């Protein structure tokens, strides 16, 4: 059985510098050599900005490589190793978020929360309908609201129009926000990633204002907020 020392040794930083460079595309390079994904492919990205984003995570590591601080690297690995060969399945999974999209479930009470959701979510649903051709049904409460298959097919089509790295980002963002609409809004610059994150947690924020902040929940929220910020940088780097 491997010792804790062995595990730490495997995670110890083994390079001096990380940077983006040309290597069959825009590659991350560690001391001039391109690392490989867990699946064995070279870590090569479609844009220089995205390669710089990923390389920056490697450069920011200290004595040990902490994978939990390397969200863009993990997403790049997923795009290269998995999504490239599963585009239709990934788009289908993304569309499933629209099938139970957070923005479609408005609070029944209290009235203040319902009003806030109407004010802030309503325009996003209108935007999705008018600009994207995605018309989603709305509901009050938590009972499942069935969506028109044509709307879900449209969401899948929009996902498949994206390149593999953008599709990977959409799928990840939809899971983070609980909303395909919010993910599309960030990708299309209708919202910043931070704005989308705040909209995804209206109920949580309302409860915190009403009952006070829970420190454990607040720490978890900040971790998710950082993940959302990374998603904003991911989409920006693909433009």
Beta strands, then each sheet from edge to edge (+ up, - down):
strand 1: 18-22
strand 2: 26-30
strand 3: 44-45
strand 4: 105-106
strand 5: 139-140
sheet 1: 1+ 2- 3+
sheet 2: 4+ 5+
end
